[in-house]
């Protein structure tokens, strides 16, 4: 069954994790395109500030402060959308959290809290959206867009529990897509898989390392992810990588998994550590982020565009770029096996 999604300017869009990083960039960009927004996060003050910013600029946004890791709260999001806009067309599950450090050093309580937000928040939001969108009879499909990660395909050492949660998000999202397709539900289900994105993610993450955490290169602008998400709100897509570096990493992990294990073990742990001692005691696992920033404070080179991601929005170009990435991965694997 062909799925037809509304143009963004005619959509009502729910965004979780809307007050920082990718969620914040997506909210602002969606408002620029005329979408009516229901913004979701834990911090009421930040949500009010963001809604005021959008509404004062001529947009239309309301908010609901909930913890998406608590299923009992999630229905309030749907009710807010119905009461304000008569419903919704797209639900973007973006809220998440991470933990840096050796898994043997992390408290069990933090493991569970990470999964509550990063995995269960996606599950609860997706099922809530699916129940509502399955009832559509207006000739248009709805969209569920889940934010995974390159870590959905390639585990990252010292972000082990985050990698596990994102693997789980991928498995859940793929199964949900198949089940909805089986019953002919008018719903597009997309998994977005960003590479390293220059958001405040490391600054908000839990951390048991002795140094402040960072992200391994290459880094990409948050608005590249936002553009990809909103593209998928208008065009049904199964999945989309954001950042050619992440796509290459996943391809290498598939083509040469043992070689990739060695590379990740030898290089990537160090690339996630800065030379600054860790002194923070504020992590988004326990309390919401309140700084309303799209970008990280760390001064590093950030790519403002991604050839691979741009090509992903045009199927012929995608095939060409992916073929080049796979050839490169195979060549690297062959070189590694000779050493």
KEVEXPA-565459 format. One record per residue (C-alpha): residue in one letter; chain; x, y, z; residue number from 1. Coordinates in nm, 3 decimals. Layout:
BEGIN
  type  mol       xx       yy       zz  seq
     A    A        X        Y        Z  NUM
...
This chain:
BEGIN
  type  mol       xx       yy       zz  seq
     X    A    0.000    0.000    0.000    1
     X    A    0.143    0.337   -0.106    2
     X    A    0.160    0.585    0.179    3
     X    A    0.103    0.956    0.119    4
     X    A    0.211    1.204    0.386    5
     X    A    0.095    1.564    0.416    6
     X    A    0.322    1.854    0.333    7
     X    A    0.494    1.978    0.647    8
     X    A    0.312    2.312    0.640    9
     X    A   -0.016    2.120    0.683   10
     X    A    0.107    1.891    0.959   11
     X    A    0.069    1.877    1.335   12
     X    A    0.396    1.739    1.473   13
     X    A    0.489    1.600    1.815   14
     X    A    0.858    1.620    1.912   15
     X    A    0.997    1.465    2.230   16
     X    A    1.325    1.586    2.378   17
     X    A    1.243    1.920    2.215   18
     X    A    1.447    2.161    2.428   19
     X    A    1.803    2.063    2.343   20
     X    A    2.022    1.932    2.062   21
     X    A    1.855    1.752    1.772   22
     X    A    1.507    1.799    1.916   23
     X    A    1.554    2.175    1.951   24
     X    A    1.694    2.208    1.598   25
     X    A    1.403    2.002    1.463   26
     X    A    1.142    2.208    1.649   27
     X    A    1.281    2.535    1.517   28
     X    A    1.310    2.406    1.161   29
     X    A    0.961    2.252    1.164   30
     X    A    0.820    2.585    1.285   31
     X    A    1.003    2.765    1.003   32
     X    A    0.823    2.532    0.758   33
     X    A    0.482    2.609    0.905   34
     X    A    0.414    2.293    1.107   35
     X    A    0.201    2.321    1.421   36
     X    A    0.396    2.174    1.710   37
     X    A    0.341    1.987    2.034   38
     X    A    0.675    2.010    2.216   39
     X    A    0.764    1.757    2.485   40
     X    A    1.042    1.752    2.745   41
     X    A    1.080    1.732    3.121   42
     X    A    1.166    2.096    3.194   43
     X    A    0.857    2.319    3.198   44
     X    A    1.052    2.646    3.197   45
     X    A    1.255    2.554    2.886   46
     X    A    0.940    2.438    2.707   47
     X    A    0.764    2.767    2.780   48
     X    A    1.065    2.961    2.657   49
     X    A    1.078    2.762    2.332   50
     X    A    0.703    2.795    2.269   51
     X    A    0.726    3.170    2.326   52
     X    A    1.016    3.192    2.080   53
     X    A    0.822    3.004    1.810   54
     X    A    0.487    3.174    1.868   55
     X    A    0.642    3.523    1.878   56
     X    A    0.801    3.450    1.540   57
     X    A    0.461    3.370    1.390   58
     X    A    0.462    2.994    1.445   59
     X    A    0.223    2.775    1.641   60
     X    A    0.346    2.565    1.932   61
     X    A    0.217    2.426    2.261   62
     X    A    0.399    2.217    2.515   63
     X    A    0.349    1.935    2.761   64
     X    A    0.603    1.856    3.033   65
     X    A    0.626    1.479    3.076   66
     X    A    0.885    1.210    3.138   67
     X    A    0.852    0.983    2.833   68
     X    A    1.004    0.697    3.033   69
     X    A    0.683    0.686    3.239   70
     X    A    0.408    0.528    3.027   71
     X    A    0.137    0.670    3.252   72
     X    A    0.235    1.022    3.142   73
     X    A    0.261    0.963    2.768   74
     X    A   -0.113    0.976    2.688   75
     X    A   -0.110    1.341    2.801   76
     X    A    0.087    1.418    2.485   77
     X    A   -0.189    1.282    2.260   78
     X    A   -0.456    1.459    2.462   79
     X    A   -0.272    1.791    2.431   80
     X    A   -0.247    1.747    2.052   81
     X    A   -0.618    1.662    2.024   82
     X    A   -0.730    1.947    2.250   83
     X    A   -0.514    2.205    2.072   84
     X    A   -0.491    2.100    1.708   85
     X    A   -0.753    1.826    1.672   86
     X    A   -0.486    1.554    1.663   87
     X    A   -0.144    1.497    1.510   88
     X    A    0.015    1.370    1.188   89
     X    A    0.375    1.293    1.286   90
     X    A    0.526    1.176    1.616   91
     X    A    0.904    1.213    1.651   92
     X    A    1.060    1.009    1.933   93
     X    A    1.383    1.197    1.995   94
     X    A    1.426    1.204    2.375   95
     X    A    1.724    1.005    2.499   96
     X    A    2.016    0.993    2.741   97
     X    A    2.358    0.832    2.753   98
     X    A    2.629    0.706    2.988   99
     X    A    3.003    0.722    2.933  100
     X    A    3.251    0.481    3.087  101
     X    A    3.341    0.119    3.142  102
     X    A    3.020   -0.078    3.196  103
     X    A    3.172   -0.249    3.501  104
     X    A    3.192    0.091    3.674  105
     X    A    2.832    0.208    3.617  106
     X    A    2.555    0.170    3.874  107
     X    A    2.265   -0.058    3.790  108
     X    A    2.020    0.222    3.870  109
     X    A    2.172    0.433    3.592  110
     X    A    2.145    0.143    3.345  111
     X    A    1.773    0.124    3.412  112
     X    A    1.723    0.500    3.392  113
     X    A    1.901    0.515    3.056  114
     X    A    1.676    0.241    2.916  115
     X    A    1.365    0.409    3.061  116
     X    A    1.425    0.715    2.844  117
     X    A    1.626    0.595    2.546  118
     X    A    1.440    0.268    2.480  119
     X    A    1.112    0.261    2.671  120
     X    A    1.040    0.625    2.589  121
     X    A    1.054    0.531    2.220  122
     X    A    0.836    0.224    2.276  123
     X    A    0.570    0.410    2.474  124
     X    A    0.561    0.699    2.228  125
     X    A    0.551    0.474    1.922  126
     X    A    0.267    0.259    2.054  127
     X    A    0.069    0.565    2.161  128
     X    A    0.117    0.716    1.815  129
     X    A    0.033    0.389    1.637  130
     X    A   -0.295    0.348    1.825  131
     X    A   -0.403    0.698    1.726  132
     X    A   -0.272    0.704    1.367  133
     X    A   -0.416    0.361    1.283  134
     X    A   -0.762    0.521    1.293  135
     X    A   -0.687    0.774    1.017  136
     X    A   -0.941    0.779    0.735  137
     X    A   -0.857    1.110    0.563  138
     X    A   -0.657    0.960    0.276  139
     X    A   -0.321    1.054    0.428  140
     X    A   -0.078    0.842    0.627  141
     X    A    0.072    0.942    0.958  142
     X    A    0.441    0.909    1.046  143
     X    A    0.632    0.769    1.342  144
     X    A    0.998    0.876    1.330  145
     X    A    1.233    0.721    1.585  146
     X    A    1.580    0.856    1.647  147
     X    A    1.824    0.569    1.660  148
     X    A    2.197    0.609    1.605  149
     X    A    2.489    0.462    1.418  150
     X    A    2.515    0.279    1.753  151
     X    A    2.197    0.095    1.647  152
     X    A    2.426   -0.096    1.407  153
     X    A    2.778   -0.058    1.546  154
     X    A    2.840   -0.082    1.921  155
     X    A    3.058    0.191    2.071  156
     X    A    3.290    0.102    2.362  157
     X    A    3.247    0.323    2.670  158
     X    A    2.892    0.388    2.551  159
     X    A    2.792    0.025    2.587  160
     X    A    2.451    0.069    2.748  161
     X    A    2.360    0.346    2.505  162
     X    A    2.459    0.115    2.218  163
     X    A    2.244   -0.162    2.365  164
     X    A    1.945    0.072    2.397  165
     X    A    1.984    0.195    2.040  166
     X    A    2.014   -0.163    1.911  167
     X    A    1.688   -0.230    2.095  168
     X    A    1.528    0.078    1.937  169
     X    A    1.620   -0.055    1.593  170
     X    A    1.476   -0.400    1.664  171
     X    A    1.155   -0.255    1.804  172
     X    A    1.113   -0.003    1.520  173
     X    A    1.167   -0.264    1.249  174
     X    A    0.921   -0.507    1.409  175
     X    A    0.660   -0.233    1.457  176
     X    A    0.690   -0.134    1.091  177
     X    A    0.630   -0.492    0.978  178
     X    A    0.334   -0.543    1.210  179
     X    A    0.165   -0.221    1.100  180
     X    A    0.225   -0.306    0.735  181
     X    A    0.074   -0.652    0.791  182
     X    A   -0.259   -0.501    0.900  183
     X    A   -0.252   -0.225    0.640  184
     X    A   -0.220    0.060    0.891  185
     X    A   -0.171    0.400    0.721  186
     X    A    0.154    0.472    0.905  187
     X    A    0.509    0.533    0.784  188
     X    A    0.768    0.412    1.038  189
     X    A    1.121    0.551    1.001  190
     X    A    1.445    0.497    1.193  191
     X    A    1.694    0.786    1.174  192
     X    A    2.055    0.685    1.245  193
     X    A    2.279    0.986    1.310  194
     X    A    2.657    0.969    1.331  195
     X    A    2.834    1.191    1.587  196
     X    A    2.634    1.513    1.605  197
     X    A    2.769    1.833    1.762  198
     X    A    2.495    1.867    2.025  199
     X    A    2.531    1.907    2.405  200
     X    A    2.487    1.527    2.426  201
     X    A    2.824    1.460    2.601  202
     X    A    2.769    1.747    2.845  203
     X    A    2.429    1.608    2.945  204
     X    A    2.532    1.242    2.964  205
     X    A    2.614    1.044    3.274  206
     X    A    2.987    0.985    3.305  207
     X    A    3.207    0.764    3.524  208
     X    A    3.532    0.842    3.341  209
     X    A    3.795    1.059    3.507  210
     X    A    3.782    1.308    3.217  211
     X    A    3.500    1.501    3.053  212
     X    A    3.347    1.307    2.764  213
     X    A    3.323    1.405    2.400  214
     X    A    3.217    1.244    2.071  215
     X    A    3.446    1.069    1.822  216
     X    A    3.494    1.245    1.486  217
     X    A    3.365    1.331    1.235  218
     X    A    3.100    1.562    1.381  219
     X    A    2.798    1.698    1.196  220
     X    A    2.564    1.995    1.250  221
     X    A    2.239    1.919    1.439  222
     X    A    2.039    2.085    1.162  223
     X    A    2.150    1.815    0.918  224
     X    A    1.965    1.565    1.137  225
     X    A    1.665    1.798    1.168  226
     X    A    1.647    1.830    0.789  227
     X    A    1.656    1.451    0.752  228
     X    A    1.383    1.401    1.012  229
     X    A    1.153    1.652    0.846  230
     X    A    1.222    1.504    0.503  231
     X    A    1.098    1.171    0.638  232
     X    A    0.789    1.342    0.779  233
     X    A    0.692    1.415    0.418  234
     X    A    0.844    1.114    0.238  235
     X    A    0.794    0.758    0.369  236
     X    A    1.135    0.605    0.435  237
     X    A    1.235    0.286    0.612  238
     X    A    1.552    0.434    0.758  239
     X    A    1.810    0.702    0.696  240
     X    A    2.170    0.748    0.808  241
     X    A    2.279    1.102    0.886  242
     X    A    2.648    1.158    0.814  243
     X    A    2.858    0.958    0.574  244
     X    A    3.107    0.881    0.850  245
     X    A    2.842    0.689    1.042  246
     X    A    2.731    0.499    0.731  247
     X    A    3.089    0.397    0.659  248
     X    A    3.136    0.283    1.020  249
     X    A    2.825    0.063    0.997  250
     X    A    2.935   -0.076    0.659  251
     X    A    3.280   -0.165    0.793  252
     X    A    3.125   -0.331    1.097  253
     X    A    2.913   -0.544    0.865  254
     X    A    3.187   -0.630    0.613  255
     X    A    3.478   -0.676    0.856  256
     X    A    3.339   -0.708    1.210  257
     X    A    3.654   -0.836    1.379  258
     X    A    3.868   -0.566    1.223  259
     X    A    3.613   -0.309    1.335  260
     X    A    3.626   -0.447    1.691  261
     X    A    4.001   -0.385    1.696  262
     X    A    3.970   -0.033    1.552  263
     X    A    3.697    0.063    1.798  264
     X    A    3.890   -0.080    2.093  265
     X    A    4.220    0.082    1.997  266
     X    A    4.100    0.422    1.879  267
     X    A    3.745    0.514    1.974  268
     X    A    3.773    0.489    2.354  269
     X    A    4.044    0.756    2.354  270
     X    A    3.852    0.971    2.105  271
     X    A    3.568    1.000    2.358  272
     X    A    3.790    1.146    2.632  273
     X    A    3.904    1.506    2.666  274
     X    A    4.203    1.630    2.864  275
     X    A    3.974    1.807    3.114  276
     X    A    3.911    1.639    3.451  277
     X    A    3.549    1.546    3.518  278
     X    A    3.392    1.758    3.792  279
     X    A    3.023    1.771    3.700  280
     X    A    2.746    1.636    3.917  281
     X    A    2.454    1.725    3.689  282
     X    A    2.346    1.458    3.443  283
     X    A    2.026    1.436    3.239  284
     X    A    1.969    1.083    3.373  285
     X    A    1.860    1.237    3.701  286
     X    A    1.750    1.590    3.608  287
     X    A    1.640    1.754    3.282  288
     X    A    1.878    1.968    3.080  289
     X    A    1.783    2.335    3.107  290
     X    A    2.035    2.518    2.886  291
     X    A    1.835    2.529    2.557  292
     X    A    2.130    2.471    2.323  293
     X    A    2.148    2.299    1.985  294
     X    A    2.529    2.292    1.977  295
     X    A    2.802    2.161    2.204  296
     X    A    3.034    2.406    2.379  297
     X    A    3.340    2.209    2.270  298
     X    A    3.539    2.384    1.996  299
     X    A    3.597    2.124    1.724  300
     X    A    3.553    2.106    1.349  301
     X    A    3.190    2.041    1.262  302
     X    A    3.072    1.950    0.911  303
     X    A    2.790    2.177    0.802  304
     X    A    2.672    1.937    0.533  305
     X    A    2.683    1.567    0.446  306
     X    A    2.710    1.453    0.085  307
     X    A    2.585    1.108    0.183  308
     X    A    2.279    1.243    0.365  309
     X    A    2.196    1.481    0.081  310
     X    A    2.225    1.190   -0.160  311
     X    A    1.996    0.979    0.061  312
     X    A    1.713    1.212   -0.031  313
     X    A    1.771    1.127   -0.400  314
     X    A    1.771    0.747   -0.464  315
     X    A    2.004    0.742   -0.768  316
     X    A    2.270    0.943   -0.588  317
     X    A    2.230    0.723   -0.280  318
     X    A    2.320    0.411   -0.477  319
     X    A    2.633    0.577   -0.614  320
     X    A    2.754    0.710   -0.279  321
     X    A    2.678    0.385   -0.094  322
     X    A    2.867    0.183   -0.355  323
     X    A    3.168    0.408   -0.303  324
     X    A    3.145    0.371    0.076  325
     X    A    3.123   -0.008    0.055  326
     X    A    3.418   -0.027   -0.185  327
     X    A    3.618    0.184    0.060  328
     X    A    3.517   -0.038    0.352  329
     X    A    3.613   -0.356    0.166  330
     X    A    3.947   -0.203    0.065  331
     X    A    4.021   -0.108    0.426  332
     X    A    3.920   -0.453    0.546  333
     X    A    4.148   -0.617    0.290  334
     X    A    4.437   -0.396    0.390  335
     X    A    4.379   -0.479    0.755  336
     X    A    4.371   -0.854    0.694  337
     X    A    4.713   -0.840    0.527  338
     X    A    4.872   -0.672    0.828  339
